[in-house]
Amino acid sequence: MAEIISYTDLATKAGISPSYANQIINGARTPPRPLAIHIYNKTNWKHDSIAALTDEQIDMLAALDPWTPQDKRPDASEAA
């Protein structure tokens, strides 16, 4: 794993809550792959879940399944 950044820096750059960022850094939570790629693109820090991927693989996966912040996702009740 690359050098770990502070959870506040991770939260600010990735647009996630500080508590969630802290859990990711401390290994209590594993981010979904799109979020792990988003984090890498914003911070240059690779979570263990994507550490073995090349930049080309990461770019392909990001194009196929991009990260959508929670506040930008359609409401579940609207999908019904």
C-alpha positions, 0 to 999 in steps of 0.5 A: 500500500502506498503512503497513507494520507490523513483522514481529513485530507482524504475526506476533503479531497474525495468528498466523503465524510471524515468518519468514513475516511477514517474507517477506510484508512484504519481498515474498518471499512473497504470502499467500493471499487468505484470509490477506491478509484475515485480516492486514488484519482483525487489523492494518488493513494491506492487502497489495498483493494486496487493496489495491484491494478495498473493505471490503465486498468484503473482508467478502464474500470473508472470509465465502466463504473464511475463513482457517483457521490451519494448526494448525486444518486437518484433517490431510491423512491424515484426509481420505483 
